[in-house]
Amino acid sequence: MPLLDLIGGTLFMRQHMPEKYGVDEPVPQLYHQQLVYPVVTAAEPAAPIAEASPAAAKPE
């Protein structure tokens, strides 16, 4: 896609990667790893609902 920006005159290439992103985990350095990073991290199992919900911890 940078080719389209170059043709349109809107290409902006940073000299360095940003120090911090909007996520707590480190972002991969390689382009193809950055593409699959959101999918792989979303596929990781989350905490079970019973552990995550305070209401589920109360006995009835």
C-alpha positions as CSV (number, residue, x, y, z in Angstrom):
1,M,0.0,0.0,0.0
2,P,2.8,2.5,0.4
3,L,3.0,2.6,-3.4
4,L,-0.4,4.2,-3.6
5,D,0.6,6.8,-1.0
6,L,3.8,7.5,-3.0
7,I,1.8,8.0,-6.1
8,G,-0.8,10.2,-4.3
9,G,1.9,12.2,-2.6
10,T,0.8,11.3,0.9
11,L,3.6,8.8,1.8
12,F,5.0,9.4,5.3
13,M,7.8,7.0,6.5
14,R,9.0,7.3,10.1
15,Q,12.7,7.0,10.8
16,H,12.1,4.9,13.9
17,M,9.3,2.8,15.3
18,P,7.2,4.4,18.1
19,E,8.4,3.9,21.6
20,K,5.0,2.7,22.9
21,Y,1.7,1.6,21.3
22,G,-1.8,1.3,22.8
23,V,-1.1,-2.2,24.0
24,D,0.9,-3.5,27.0
25,E,2.6,-6.4,25.2
26,P,5.6,-5.7,22.9
27,V,4.7,-5.5,19.2
28,P,6.7,-7.8,16.9
29,Q,9.4,-6.1,14.8
30,L,8.9,-8.0,11.5
31,Y,6.1,-6.9,9.2
32,H,4.5,-10.4,8.7
33,Q,4.5,-11.0,12.4
34,Q,2.8,-7.6,13.0
35,L,0.0,-8.7,10.5
36,V,-0.8,-11.9,12.5
37,Y,-0.2,-10.5,16.0
38,P,-3.8,-9.4,16.6
39,V,-5.2,-12.8,15.4
40,V,-2.7,-14.8,17.4
41,T,-3.3,-12.9,20.6
42,A,-7.1,-13.0,20.2
43,A,-6.8,-16.8,19.9
44,E,-5.2,-17.1,23.3
45,P,-7.7,-18.4,25.9
46,A,-9.2,-15.8,28.1
47,A,-10.1,-16.2,31.8
48,P,-13.1,-18.4,32.4
49,I,-16.3,-16.4,32.9
50,A,-16.8,-17.7,36.5
51,E,-13.4,-16.3,37.5
52,A,-13.8,-13.0,35.6
53,S,-17.3,-12.2,36.9
54,P,-17.6,-11.1,40.6
55,A,-21.3,-12.1,40.6
56,A,-20.4,-15.7,39.7
57,A,-18.3,-15.9,42.9
58,K,-21.3,-15.3,45.2
59,P,-23.2,-18.4,46.3
60,E,-26.9,-18.3,45.8
